[in-house]
Amino acid sequence: MIRRLLPLLLLCMLVPVRAEQHWVVDAEAWDRPRSARMVLGLEPLREAVRGLMLLPGSRLEIRHAGGETGSLQASELRDWLIGLGIDPDRIETVPAPVPRGQIELQLVSLVSEEDA
Protein backbone atom coordinates (compact mmCIF):
# COMPACT_ATOMS: atom_id res chain seq x y z
CA MET A 1 0.00 0.00 0.00
CA ILE A 2 2.77 2.46 0.90
CA ARG A 3 4.56 1.64 -2.37
CA ARG A 4 1.47 2.72 -4.27
CA LEU A 5 1.11 5.99 -2.30
CA LEU A 6 4.78 7.00 -2.45
CA PRO A 7 4.73 8.21 -6.10
CA LEU A 8 1.56 10.20 -5.40
CA LEU A 9 3.10 11.81 -2.31
CA LEU A 10 6.26 12.71 -4.24
CA LEU A 11 4.18 14.22 -7.03
CA CYS A 12 2.20 16.33 -4.53
CA MET A 13 5.43 17.80 -3.19
CA LEU A 14 6.36 19.07 -6.66
CA VAL A 15 3.03 20.71 -7.49
CA PRO A 16 3.18 24.50 -7.00
CA VAL A 17 0.78 26.10 -4.55
CA ARG A 18 -0.37 29.72 -4.60
CA ALA A 19 0.32 31.35 -1.26
CA GLU A 20 -1.73 34.50 -0.81
CA GLN A 21 -1.96 37.18 1.82
CA HIS A 22 -4.47 40.00 1.87
CA TRP A 23 -4.76 43.49 3.41
CA VAL A 24 -7.28 46.34 3.05
CA VAL A 25 -6.69 50.09 2.90
CA ASP A 26 -9.98 51.92 3.43
CA ALA A 27 -11.03 55.22 1.89
CA GLU A 28 -10.71 57.12 5.15
CA ALA A 29 -7.03 56.20 5.46
CA TRP A 30 -6.19 56.75 1.78
CA ASP A 31 -8.11 60.01 1.26
CA ARG A 32 -5.89 62.00 3.62
CA PRO A 33 -3.25 64.27 2.09
CA ARG A 34 -0.46 61.96 1.02
CA SER A 35 3.22 62.13 1.80
CA ALA A 36 5.91 59.48 2.06
CA ARG A 37 5.46 59.51 5.85
CA MET A 38 1.69 59.04 5.55
CA VAL A 39 2.03 56.21 3.00
CA LEU A 40 4.69 54.43 5.05
CA GLY A 41 2.54 54.91 8.15
CA LEU A 42 -0.34 52.83 6.79
CA GLU A 43 -0.11 49.49 8.60
CA PRO A 44 -1.66 47.40 5.78
CA LEU A 45 0.86 48.87 3.33
CA ARG A 46 3.81 48.20 5.63
CA GLU A 47 2.70 44.61 6.12
CA ALA A 48 2.15 44.05 2.38
CA VAL A 49 5.56 45.49 1.48
CA ARG A 50 7.21 43.46 4.23
CA GLY A 51 5.65 40.31 2.79
CA LEU A 52 6.70 41.29 -0.72
CA MET A 53 10.31 41.75 0.40
CA LEU A 54 10.36 38.47 2.31
CA LEU A 55 9.05 36.41 -0.61
CA PRO A 56 11.34 36.63 -3.64
CA GLY A 57 9.34 36.03 -6.79
CA SER A 58 6.12 37.29 -5.24
CA ARG A 59 4.07 40.17 -6.59
CA LEU A 60 1.62 42.62 -5.12
CA GLU A 61 -1.81 43.04 -6.67
CA ILE A 62 -3.50 46.35 -5.93
CA ARG A 63 -7.16 45.41 -6.29
CA HIS A 64 -9.69 48.22 -6.74
CA ALA A 65 -13.39 48.66 -7.49
CA GLY A 66 -12.75 49.88 -11.02
CA GLY A 67 -14.15 53.00 -12.58
CA GLU A 68 -12.26 56.27 -12.72
CA THR A 69 -11.91 56.77 -8.96
CA GLY A 70 -10.78 53.23 -8.19
CA SER A 71 -8.33 53.19 -11.09
CA LEU A 72 -6.84 56.53 -10.06
CA GLN A 73 -6.45 55.46 -6.43
CA ALA A 74 -4.78 52.19 -7.41
CA SER A 75 -2.47 53.93 -9.91
CA GLU A 76 -1.51 56.55 -7.35
CA LEU A 77 -0.74 53.87 -4.75
CA ARG A 78 1.35 51.98 -7.31
CA ASP A 79 3.26 55.19 -8.13
CA TRP A 80 3.94 55.80 -4.43
CA LEU A 81 5.27 52.28 -3.97
CA ILE A 82 7.53 52.60 -7.01
CA GLY A 83 8.72 56.00 -5.76
CA LEU A 84 9.58 54.37 -2.44
CA GLY A 85 11.76 51.79 -4.18
CA ILE A 86 9.52 48.82 -5.00
CA ASP A 87 10.27 47.16 -8.36
CA PRO A 88 7.42 48.13 -10.74
CA ASP A 89 7.45 44.65 -12.28
CA ARG A 90 6.28 43.27 -8.94
CA ILE A 91 3.19 45.51 -8.66
CA GLU A 92 0.00 45.16 -10.67
CA THR A 93 -3.30 47.05 -10.47
CA VAL A 94 -6.34 44.83 -10.91
CA PRO A 95 -10.04 45.76 -11.07
CA ALA A 96 -11.89 43.44 -8.70
CA PRO A 97 -15.17 43.12 -6.85
CA VAL A 98 -14.09 45.16 -3.82
CA PRO A 99 -16.27 47.70 -2.00
CA ARG A 100 -16.03 51.23 -3.41
CA GLY A 101 -13.49 53.30 -1.58
CA GLN A 102 -11.41 50.32 -0.55
CA ILE A 103 -8.13 49.14 -1.97
CA GLU A 104 -7.17 45.54 -1.38
CA LEU A 105 -3.55 44.47 -1.40
CA GLN A 106 -3.07 40.86 -2.39
CA LEU A 107 0.38 39.30 -2.08
CA VAL A 108 0.67 36.46 -4.55
CA SER A 109 3.53 34.02 -4.61
CA LEU A 110 4.10 30.76 -6.39
CA VAL A 111 5.78 28.42 -3.92
CA SER A 112 6.31 24.69 -3.84
CA GLU A 113 4.51 22.72 -1.17
CA GLU A 114 7.77 21.95 0.61
CA ASP A 115 8.30 25.72 1.08
CA ALA A 116 4.74 26.27 2.33
LUMSEKOL-141402 format. One record per atom (N, C-alpha, C): residue number from 1; residue in one letter; x, y, z; atom name. Coordinates in nm, 4 decimals. Layout:
BEGIN
SITE  tike  balum        xx        yy        zz  fike
SITE   NUM      a         X         Y         Z    CA
...
***
This chain:
BEGIN
SITE  tike  balum        xx        yy        zz  fike
SITE     1      m    0.0829   -0.1198    0.0000     N
SITE     1      m    0.0000    0.0000    0.0000    CA
SITE     1      m    0.0868    0.1253    0.0000     C
SITE     2      i    0.1898    0.1283    0.0836     N
SITE     2      i    0.2774    0.2464    0.0899    CA
SITE     2      i    0.3502    0.2646   -0.0416     C
SITE     3      r    0.3875    0.1536   -0.1069     N
SITE     3      r    0.4559    0.1637   -0.2365    CA
SITE     3      r    0.3674    0.2306   -0.3405     C
SITE     4      r    0.2387    0.2095   -0.3319     N
SITE     4      r    0.1466    0.2724   -0.4268    CA
SITE     4      r    0.1292    0.4217   -0.3967     C
SITE     5      l    0.1309    0.4595   -0.2691     N
SITE     5      l    0.1110    0.5990   -0.2302    CA
SITE     5      l    0.2363    0.6841   -0.2454     C
SITE     6      l    0.3536    0.6246   -0.2398     N
SITE     6      l    0.4776    0.7000   -0.2455    CA
SITE     6      l    0.4897    0.7862   -0.3713     C
SITE     7      p    0.4646    0.7331   -0.4924     N
SITE     7      p    0.4731    0.8210   -0.6103    CA
SITE     7      p    0.3740    0.9376   -0.6046     C
SITE     8      l    0.2552    0.9131   -0.5519     N
SITE     8      l    0.1557    1.0197   -0.5396    CA
SITE     8      l    0.2025    1.1267   -0.4418     C
SITE     9      l    0.2581    1.0856   -0.3284     N
SITE     9      l    0.3096    1.1812   -0.2305    CA
SITE     9      l    0.4249    1.2626   -0.2884     C
SITE    10      l    0.5142    1.1992   -0.3614     N
SITE    10      l    0.6256    1.2709   -0.4243    CA
SITE    10      l    0.5748    1.3709   -0.5279     C
SITE    11      l    0.4759    1.3309   -0.6039     N
SITE    11      l    0.4181    1.4219   -0.7033    CA
SITE    11      l    0.3538    1.5425   -0.6365     C
SITE    12      c    0.2848    1.5227   -0.5251     N
SITE    12      c    0.2196    1.6329   -0.4529    CA
SITE    12      c    0.3224    1.7338   -0.4025     C
SITE    13      m    0.4407    1.6891   -0.3685     N
SITE    13      m    0.5431    1.7802   -0.3186    CA
SITE    13      m    0.5963    1.8712   -0.4293     C
SITE    14      l    0.5827    1.8288   -0.5539     N
SITE    14      l    0.6358    1.9067   -0.6660    CA
SITE    14      l    0.5346    2.0030   -0.7254     C
SITE    15      v    0.4081    1.9861   -0.6938     N
SITE    15      v    0.3030    2.0713   -0.7494    CA
SITE    15      v    0.3066    2.2079   -0.6819     C
SITE    16      p    0.3158    2.3171   -0.7618     N
SITE    16      p    0.3182    2.4495   -0.6997    CA
SITE    16      p    0.1852    2.4856   -0.6343     C
SITE    17      v    0.1946    2.5635   -0.5296     N
SITE    17      v    0.0782    2.6101   -0.4549    CA
SITE    17      v    0.0821    2.7616   -0.4528     C
SITE    18      r   -0.0315    2.8262   -0.4703     N
SITE    18      r   -0.0368    2.9724   -0.4595    CA
SITE    18      r   -0.0551    3.0101   -0.3139     C
SITE    19      a    0.0438    3.0832   -0.2627     N
SITE    19      a    0.0323    3.1349   -0.1263    CA
SITE    19      a   -0.0129    3.2799   -0.1376     C
SITE    20      e   -0.1193    3.3146   -0.0707     N
SITE    20      e   -0.1726    3.4501   -0.0813    CA
SITE    20      e   -0.1919    3.5104    0.0567     C
SITE    21      q   -0.1673    3.6416    0.0630     N
SITE    21      q   -0.1955    3.7184    0.1823    CA
SITE    21      q   -0.2715    3.8418    0.1375     C
SITE    22      h   -0.3513    3.8976    0.2280     N
SITE    22      h   -0.4473    3.9997    0.1872    CA
SITE    22      h   -0.4595    4.1078    0.2945     C
SITE    23      w   -0.4584    4.2352    0.2504     N
SITE    23      w   -0.4762    4.3491    0.3407    CA
SITE    23      w   -0.5716    4.4482    0.2744     C
SITE    24      v   -0.6327    4.5352    0.3565     N
SITE    24      v   -0.7283    4.6342    0.3052    CA
SITE    24      v   -0.6871    4.7735    0.3520     C
SITE    25      v   -0.6872    4.8675    0.2579     N
SITE    25      v   -0.6693    5.0094    0.2899    CA
SITE    25      v   -0.8041    5.0744    0.2616     C
SITE    26      d   -0.8658    5.1330    0.3643     N
SITE    26      d   -0.9982    5.1918    0.3428    CA
SITE    26      d   -0.9871    5.3368    0.2957     C
SITE    27      a   -1.0989    5.3877    0.2469     N
SITE    27      a   -1.1032    5.5217    0.1891    CA
SITE    27      a   -1.0616    5.6283    0.2898     C
SITE    28      e   -1.1032    5.6121    0.4129     N
SITE    28      e   -1.0709    5.7122    0.5152    CA
SITE    28      e   -0.9196    5.7269    0.5318     C
SITE    29      a   -0.8490    5.6160    0.5313     N
SITE    29      a   -0.7029    5.6202    0.5460    CA
SITE    29      a   -0.6361    5.6749    0.4203     C
SITE    30      w   -0.6852    5.6358    0.3025     N
SITE    30      w   -0.6191    5.6748    0.1779    CA
SITE    30      w   -0.6523    5.8169    0.1350     C
SITE    31      d   -0.7677    5.8692    0.1732     N
SITE    31      d   -0.8112    6.0005    0.1255    CA
SITE    31      d   -0.7474    6.1180    0.1996     C
SITE    32      r   -0.6605    6.0911    0.2952     N
SITE    32      r   -0.5886    6.1997    0.3622    CA
SITE    32      r   -0.4815    6.2536    0.2685     C
SITE    33      p   -0.4353    6.3763    0.2920     N
SITE    33      p   -0.3246    6.4271    0.2091    CA
SITE    33      p   -0.2059    6.3313    0.2199     C
SITE    34      r   -0.1488    6.2982    0.1044     N
SITE    34      r   -0.0456    6.1963    0.1019    CA
SITE    34      r    0.0945    6.2547    0.1024     C
SITE    35      s    0.1799    6.1846    0.1761     N
SITE    35      s    0.3224    6.2134    0.1795    CA
SITE    35      s    0.3897    6.0784    0.1993     C
SITE    36      a    0.5201    6.0745    0.1845     N
SITE    36      a    0.5911    5.9480    0.2060    CA
SITE    36      a    0.5676    5.8987    0.3482     C
SITE    37      r    0.5686    5.9888    0.4444     N
SITE    37      r    0.5464    5.9505    0.5845    CA
SITE    37      r    0.4072    5.8905    0.6028     C
SITE    38      m    0.3069    5.9532    0.5418     N
SITE    38      m    0.1695    5.9039    0.5550    CA
SITE    38      m    0.1570    5.7649    0.4910     C
SITE    39      v    0.2126    5.7495    0.3702     N
SITE    39      v    0.2029    5.6210    0.3004    CA
SITE    39      v    0.2742    5.5119    0.3796     C
SITE    40      l    0.3939    5.5415    0.4269     N
SITE    40      l    0.4689    5.4434    0.5052    CA
SITE    40      l    0.4044    5.4153    0.6406     C
SITE    41      g    0.3216    5.5074    0.6865     N
SITE    41      g    0.2541    5.4910    0.8147    CA
SITE    41      g    0.1311    5.4022    0.8099     C
SITE    42      l    0.0836    5.3688    0.6906     N
SITE    42      l   -0.0344    5.2827    0.6791    CA
SITE    42      l    0.0049    5.1371    0.7083     C
SITE    43      e   -0.0467    5.0847    0.8162     N
SITE    43      e   -0.0111    4.9489    0.8602    CA
SITE    43      e   -0.0324    4.8431    0.7517     C
SITE    44      p   -0.1477    4.8422    0.6809     N
SITE    44      p   -0.1657    4.7396    0.5778    CA
SITE    44      p   -0.0582    4.7479    0.4692     C
SITE    45      l   -0.0180    4.8695    0.4347     N
SITE    45      l    0.0855    4.8872    0.3325    CA
SITE    45      l    0.2202    4.8360    0.3810     C
SITE    46      r    0.2538    4.8687    0.5057     N
SITE    46      r    0.3811    4.8204    0.5628    CA
SITE    46      r    0.3852    4.6683    0.5641     C
SITE    47      e    0.2747    4.6071    0.6056     N
SITE    47      e    0.2696    4.4613    0.6116    CA
SITE    47      e    0.2809    4.3995    0.4718     C
SITE    48      a    0.2110    4.4577    0.3754     N
SITE    48      a    0.2155    4.4049    0.2385    CA
SITE    48      a    0.3558    4.4167    0.1803     C
SITE    49      v    0.4208    4.5300    0.2002     N
SITE    49      v    0.5564    4.5494    0.1479    CA
SITE    49      v    0.6540    4.4567    0.2200     C
SITE    50      r    0.6358    4.4390    0.3480     N
SITE    50      r    0.7211    4.3459    0.4230    CA
SITE    50      r    0.7087    4.2054    0.3642     C
SITE    51      g    0.5863    4.1625    0.3394     N
SITE    51      g    0.5645    4.0311    0.2787    CA
SITE    51      g    0.6262    4.0206    0.1408     C
SITE    52      l    0.6134    4.1263    0.0631     N
SITE    52      l    0.6703    4.1290   -0.0721    CA
SITE    52      l    0.8216    4.1135   -0.0667     C
SITE    53      m    0.8856    4.1814    0.0275     N
SITE    53      m    1.0308    4.1753    0.0399    CA
SITE    53      m    1.0786    4.0395    0.0914     C
SITE    54      l    0.9967    3.9754    0.1744     N
SITE    54      l    1.0363    3.8467    0.2315    CA
SITE    54      l    1.0152    3.7292    0.1364     C
SITE    55      l    0.9345    3.7494    0.0328     N
SITE    55      l    0.9049    3.6409   -0.0609    CA
SITE    55      l    0.9574    3.6738   -0.1999     C
SITE    56      p    1.0821    3.6397   -0.2290     N
SITE    56      p    1.1341    3.6634   -0.3643    CA
SITE    56      p    1.0436    3.5945   -0.4664     C
SITE    57      g    1.0205    3.6599   -0.5763     N
SITE    57      g    0.9345    3.6032   -0.6794    CA
SITE    57      g    0.7872    3.6323   -0.6588     C
SITE    58      s    0.7523    3.6951   -0.5470     N
SITE    58      s    0.6121    3.7288   -0.5239    CA
SITE    58      s    0.5792    3.8596   -0.5948     C
SITE    59      r    0.4514    3.8890   -0.6026     N
SITE    59      r    0.4074    4.0166   -0.6594    CA
SITE    59      r    0.2900    4.0675   -0.5772     C
SITE    60      l    0.2689    4.1977   -0.5872     N
SITE    60      l    0.1625    4.2618   -0.5125    CA
SITE    60      l    0.0545    4.3072   -0.6093     C
SITE    61      e   -0.0670    4.2577   -0.5887     N
SITE    61      e   -0.1811    4.3037   -0.6672    CA
SITE    61      e   -0.2504    4.4139   -0.5878     C
SITE    62      i   -0.2713    4.5270   -0.6515     N
SITE    62      i   -0.3503    4.6349   -0.5929    CA
SITE    62      i   -0.4885    4.6222   -0.6551     C
SITE    63      r   -0.5819    4.5687   -0.5783     N
SITE    63      r   -0.7162    4.5411   -0.6286    CA
SITE    63      r   -0.8080    4.6577   -0.5937     C
SITE    64      h   -0.8827    4.7045   -0.6922     N
SITE    64      h   -0.9686    4.8215   -0.6738    CA
SITE    64      h   -1.1040    4.7983   -0.7384     C
SITE    65      a   -1.2003    4.8832   -0.7036     N
SITE    65      a   -1.3389    4.8661   -0.7488    CA
SITE    65      a   -1.3582    4.8968   -0.8969     C
SITE    66      g   -1.2602    4.9521   -0.9611     N
SITE    66      g   -1.2750    4.9880   -1.1017    CA
SITE    66      g   -1.3306    5.1282   -1.1148     C
SITE    67      g   -1.3670    5.1652   -1.2336     N
SITE    67      g   -1.4148    5.3001   -1.2580    CA
SITE    67      g   -1.2998    5.3986   -1.2469     C
SITE    68      e   -1.3297    5.5239   -1.2715     N
SITE    68      e   -1.2263    5.6273   -1.2721    CA
SITE    68      e   -1.1623    5.6453   -1.1345     C
SITE    69      t   -1.2443    5.6536   -1.0309     N
SITE    69      t   -1.1909    5.6771   -0.8963    CA
SITE    69      t   -1.1042    5.5611   -0.8494     C
SITE    70      g   -1.1546    5.4402   -0.8618     N
SITE    70      g   -1.0785    5.3228   -0.8186    CA
SITE    70      g   -0.9481    5.3076   -0.8949     C
SITE    71      s   -0.9542    5.3298   -1.0267     N
SITE    71      s   -0.8332    5.3189   -1.1090    CA
SITE    71      s   -0.7299    5.4237   -1.0709     C
SITE    72      l   -0.7773    5.5464   -1.0454     N
SITE    72      l   -0.6841    5.6528   -1.0064    CA
SITE    72      l   -0.6205    5.6252   -0.8702     C
SITE    73      q   -0.7003    5.5780   -0.7747     N
SITE    73      q   -0.6454    5.5458   -0.6431    CA
SITE    73      q   -0.5405    5.4355   -0.6527     C
SITE    74      a   -0.5712    5.3309   -0.7267     N
SITE    74      a   -0.4777    5.2191   -0.7414    CA
SITE    74      a   -0.3504    5.2634   -0.8131     C
SITE    75      s   -0.3647    5.3440   -0.9176     N
SITE    75      s   -0.2471    5.3926   -0.9907    CA
SITE    75      s   -0.1607    5.4826   -0.9031     C
SITE    76      e   -0.2258    5.5663   -0.8238     N
SITE    76      e   -0.1505    5.6545   -0.7353    CA
SITE    76      e   -0.0754    5.5736   -0.6294     C
SITE    77      l   -0.1402    5.4730   -0.5738     N
SITE    77      l   -0.0736    5.3873   -0.4753    CA
SITE    77      l    0.0446    5.3151   -0.5391     C
SITE    78      r    0.0251    5.2648   -0.6589     N
SITE    78      r    0.1350    5.1981   -0.7306    CA
SITE    78      r    0.2514    5.2950   -0.7515     C
SITE    79      d    0.2211    5.4173   -0.7930     N
SITE    79      d    0.3257    5.5192   -0.8130    CA
SITE    79      d    0.4009    5.5481   -0.6838     C
SITE    80      w    0.3284    5.5571   -0.5714     N
SITE    80      w    0.3937    5.5800   -0.4428    CA
SITE    80      w    0.4888    5.4661   -0.4094     C
SITE    81      l    0.4433    5.3433   -0.4284     N
SITE    81      l    0.5274    5.2281   -0.3967    CA
SITE    81      l    0.6528    5.2241   -0.4844     C
SITE    82      i    0.6371    5.2549   -0.6110     N
SITE    82      i    0.7526    5.2600   -0.7013    CA
SITE    82      i    0.8475    5.3716   -0.6581     C
SITE    83      g    0.7910    5.4875   -0.6229     N
SITE    83      g    0.8721    5.5998   -0.5763    CA
SITE    83      g    0.9475    5.5686   -0.4482     C
SITE    84      l    0.8930    5.4764   -0.3686     N
SITE    84      l    0.9582    5.4369   -0.2442    CA
SITE    84      l    1.0537    5.3186   -0.2631     C
SITE    85      g    1.0735    5.2779   -0.3891     N
SITE    85      g    1.1763    5.1786   -0.4178    CA
SITE    85      g    1.1302    5.0382   -0.4518     C
SITE    86      i    1.0005    5.0155   -0.4645     N
SITE    86      i    0.9520    4.8819   -0.5001    CA
SITE    86      i    0.9629    4.8641   -0.6519     C
SITE    87      d    1.0117    4.7486   -0.6938     N
SITE    87      d    1.0268    4.7159   -0.8356    CA
SITE    87      d    0.8893    4.7192   -0.9043     C
SITE    88      p    0.8739    4.8025   -1.0074     N
SITE    88      p    0.7424    4.8126   -1.0736    CA
SITE    88      p    0.6938    4.6821   -1.1355     C
SITE    89      d    0.7859    4.5928   -1.1696     N
SITE    89      d    0.7453    4.4645   -1.2277    CA
SITE    89      d    0.6777    4.3730   -1.1255     C
SITE    90      r    0.6864    4.4099   -0.9985     N
SITE    90      r    0.6278    4.3269   -0.8936    CA
SITE    90      r    0.4952    4.3826   -0.8430     C
SITE    91      i    0.4438    4.4878   -0.9085     N
SITE    91      i    0.3187    4.5514   -0.8659    CA
SITE    91      i    0.2226    4.5564   -0.9837     C
SITE    92      e    0.1005    4.5145   -0.9613     N
SITE    92      e   -0.0003    4.5156   -1.0669    CA
SITE    92      e   -0.1313    4.5702   -1.0114     C
SITE    93      t   -0.1970    4.6586   -1.0858     N
SITE    93      t   -0.3298    4.7047   -1.0466    CA
SITE    93      t   -0.4335    4.6170   -1.1164     C
SITE    94      v   -0.5358    4.5786   -1.0406     N
SITE    94      v   -0.6343    4.4834   -1.0911    CA
SITE    94      v   -0.7740    4.5275   -1.0496     C
SITE    95      p   -0.8651    4.5524   -1.1461     N
SITE    95      p   -1.0042    4.5764   -1.1074    CA
SITE    95      p   -1.0618    4.4480   -1.0485     C
SITE    96      a   -1.1357    4.4620   -0.9397     N
SITE    96      a   -1.1888    4.3440   -0.8701    CA
SITE    96      a   -1.3174    4.3817   -0.7984     C
SITE    97      p   -1.3929    4.2827   -0.7575     N
SITE    97      p   -1.5172    4.3116   -0.6848    CA
SITE    97      p   -1.4895    4.3475   -0.5383     C
SITE    98      v   -1.4349    4.4669   -0.5179     N
SITE    98      v   -1.4095    4.5161   -0.3824    CA
SITE    98      v   -1.5044    4.6322   -0.3557     C
SITE    99      p   -1.5378    4.6580   -0.2308     N
SITE    99      p   -1.6271    4.7703   -0.2000    CA
SITE    99      p   -1.5663    4.9030   -0.2478     C
SITE   100      r   -1.6503    4.9907   -0.2975     N
SITE   100      r   -1.6033    5.1225   -0.3413    CA
SITE   100      r   -1.5331    5.1927   -0.2265     C
SITE   101      g   -1.4241    5.2574   -0.2592     N
SITE   101      g   -1.3492    5.3302   -0.1583    CA
SITE   101      g   -1.2429    5.2465   -0.0895     C
SITE   102      q   -1.2433    5.1172   -0.1142     N
SITE   102      q   -1.1407    5.0317   -0.0551    CA
SITE   102      q   -1.0389    4.9915   -0.1599     C
SITE   103      i   -0.9179    4.9706   -0.1134     N
SITE   103      i   -0.8133    4.9141   -0.1971    CA
SITE   103      i   -0.7662    4.7881   -0.1248     C
SITE   104      e   -0.7660    4.6780   -0.1955     N
SITE   104      e   -0.7167    4.5543   -0.1379    CA
SITE   104      e   -0.5767    4.5283   -0.1908     C
SITE   105      l   -0.4907    4.4848   -0.1029     N
SITE   105      l   -0.3552    4.4469   -0.1400    CA
SITE   105      l   -0.3464    4.2962   -0.1279     C
SITE   106      q   -0.3127    4.2324   -0.2355     N
SITE   106      q   -0.3069    4.0864   -0.2386    CA
SITE   106      q   -0.1643    4.0464   -0.2746     C
SITE   107      l   -0.0973    3.9807   -0.1834     N
SITE   107      l    0.0376    3.9304   -0.2079    CA
SITE   107      l    0.0237    3.7923   -0.2668     C
SITE   108      v    0.0793    3.7736   -0.3853     N
SITE   108      v    0.0665    3.6456   -0.4551    CA
SITE   108      v    0.2046    3.5903   -0.4805     C
SITE   109      s    0.2242    3.4665   -0.4415     N
SITE   109      s    0.3533    3.4022   -0.4606    CA
SITE   109      s    0.3318    3.2596   -0.5062     C
SITE   110      l    0.4138    3.2145   -0.5955     N
SITE   110      l    0.4096    3.0765   -0.6395    CA
SITE   110      l    0.5200    3.0035   -0.5632     C
SITE   111      v    0.4811    2.9153   -0.4727     N
SITE   111      v    0.5785    2.8417   -0.3919    CA
SITE   111      v    0.5508    2.6933   -0.4036     C
SITE   112      s    0.6526    2.6134   -0.3836     N
SITE   112      s    0.6308    2.4695   -0.3838    CA
SITE   112      s    0.5760    2.4294   -0.2482     C
SITE   113      e    0.5123    2.3161   -0.2402     N
SITE   113      e    0.4505    2.2722   -0.1166    CA
SITE   113      e    0.5537    2.2518   -0.0070     C
SITE   114      e    0.6764    2.2141   -0.0421     N
SITE   114      e    0.7774    2.1949    0.0612    CA
SITE   114      e    0.8204    2.3269    0.1233     C
SITE   115      d    0.8005    2.4405    0.0528     N
SITE   115      d    0.8300    2.5724    0.1081    CA
SITE   115      d    0.7156    2.6248    0.1924     C
SITE   116      a    0.5929    2.5760    0.1646     N
SITE   116      a    0.4736    2.6268    0.2329    CA
SITE   116      a    0.4598    2.5715    0.3721     C
***
